[in-house]
Amino acid sequence: MQVDIAVIGGGFSAVATVINVLDRLGQDKSIALVSRSSGLGRGVAYSTTEAKHRLNVPAGRMSLLADKADHLCQWLAEEATEFGPEDFIPGSYMVAICRKRWRTDCCAPTTAPKYGSSTPT
């Protein structure tokens, strides 16, 4: 399979890169996410599921989307979490927002990849 862009890894940074690049690619371009792990968005940094394991940056200074600095805080409010911009959130929240955006932006309702993207679910 030939693609225009290949991103190696399935952790948060790799998935976030694909999500942000897809916005800038034309429909005639393809991108592939290559990972040996089935834990999409987790990687080493977000592999814990313990709620007491928190990120080291407040939510208000983080975002999944490069052009929307308040994206994470908006998501936290929409999901009715108890966390705000000054809070250090559990890493699992970043995985959840990453996976939700992946399903919305990168996969059709049937989970068939768009733009030639592929990854484990």
C-alpha positions in Angstrom: 0.0 0.0 0.0 1.4 3.4 -0.9 0.4 6.5 1.1 1.4 10.1 1.0 2.1 10.3 4.8 2.8 7.6 7.3 2.8 8.2 11.0 4.5 5.5 13.1 3.1 4.8 16.5 -0.3 4.6 18.0 0.1 6.7 21.1 -1.5 10.1 21.9 1.0 12.1 19.9 0.7 10.0 16.8 -3.1 10.0 16.8 -3.1 13.8 17.5 -0.7 14.3 14.6 -3.0 12.4 12.2 -6.1 14.2 13.4 -4.4 17.6 12.9 -2.8 16.7 9.6 -6.1 15.4 8.2 -7.6 18.9 8.5 -4.9 20.2 6.2 -4.7 17.4 3.6 -6.7 17.4 0.5 -9.2 14.6 -0.2 -6.8 13.2 -2.8 -4.1 12.5 -0.2 -3.7 9.5 2.0 -2.3 9.0 5.5 -1.6 5.8 7.4 -1.2 5.3 11.2 1.0 2.3 11.8 1.0 0.8 15.2 1.8 -2.5 16.7 -0.5 -1.7 19.7 -4.3 -2.0 19.8 -4.5 0.7 22.5 -5.2 3.6 20.2 -4.2 6.9 21.8 -2.6 5.4 24.9 1.1 4.9 24.3 3.3 4.8 27.3 2.3 8.1 28.8 -1.4 7.4 28.9 -1.4 3.6 29.4 -2.6 3.9 33.0 -6.3 3.7 33.8 -5.8 4.8 37.4 -7.8 8.1 37.9 -5.3 9.2 40.5 -2.6 9.4 37.8 -2.9 13.0 36.6 -1.3 14.9 33.8 1.4 17.4 34.8 -0.1 20.3 33.0 -3.5 22.0 33.8 -6.3 21.3 31.4 -6.5 24.9 30.3 -3.0 24.7 28.8 -3.7 21.6 26.8 -5.6 20.9 23.6 -5.9 18.1 21.1 -6.4 20.5 18.3 -3.5 22.9 17.3 -5.9 25.7 16.2 -8.3 25.5 19.2 -6.6 26.2 22.4 -9.8 25.6 24.5 -10.8 22.3 22.9 -10.0 20.2 25.9 -11.8 22.5 28.3 -14.9 22.6 26.0 -14.8 18.8 25.9 -14.6 18.6 29.7 -17.6 20.9 30.1 -19.6 18.9 27.5 -18.9 15.6 29.2 -20.1 17.2 32.6 -16.8 16.3 34.3 -15.9 18.0 37.6 -12.7 19.4 36.0 -12.0 22.9 34.9 -9.1 24.8 33.2 -6.9 24.9 36.4 -7.3 21.2 37.2 -4.8 18.4 36.5 -7.0 15.8 34.8 -6.5 12.0 34.7 -4.6 10.8 31.6 -7.5 8.6 30.6 -9.5 11.8 29.8 -6.9 12.6 27.1 -7.2 9.1 25.7 -11.0 9.5 25.6 -11.0 12.8 23.8 -8.4 11.5 21.4 -10.5 8.4 20.6 -13.7 10.3 20.3 -12.1 12.8 17.8 -10.6 9.8 15.9 -14.0 8.2 15.4 -15.5 11.5 14.4 -12.8 12.8 12.0 -11.0 9.7 10.8 -13.5 7.0 10.5 -16.9 6.8 8.9 -19.8 5.4 11.0 -19.0 1.9 9.8 -15.5 2.5 11.1 -14.1 2.3 7.6 -11.1 4.6 7.4 -11.3 7.9 5.5 -8.5 9.2 3.4 -6.7 5.8 3.3 -6.1 5.9 7.1 -5.8 2.7 9.0 -5.2 1.7 12.6 -6.2 -0.8 15.1 -9.3 0.0 17.2 
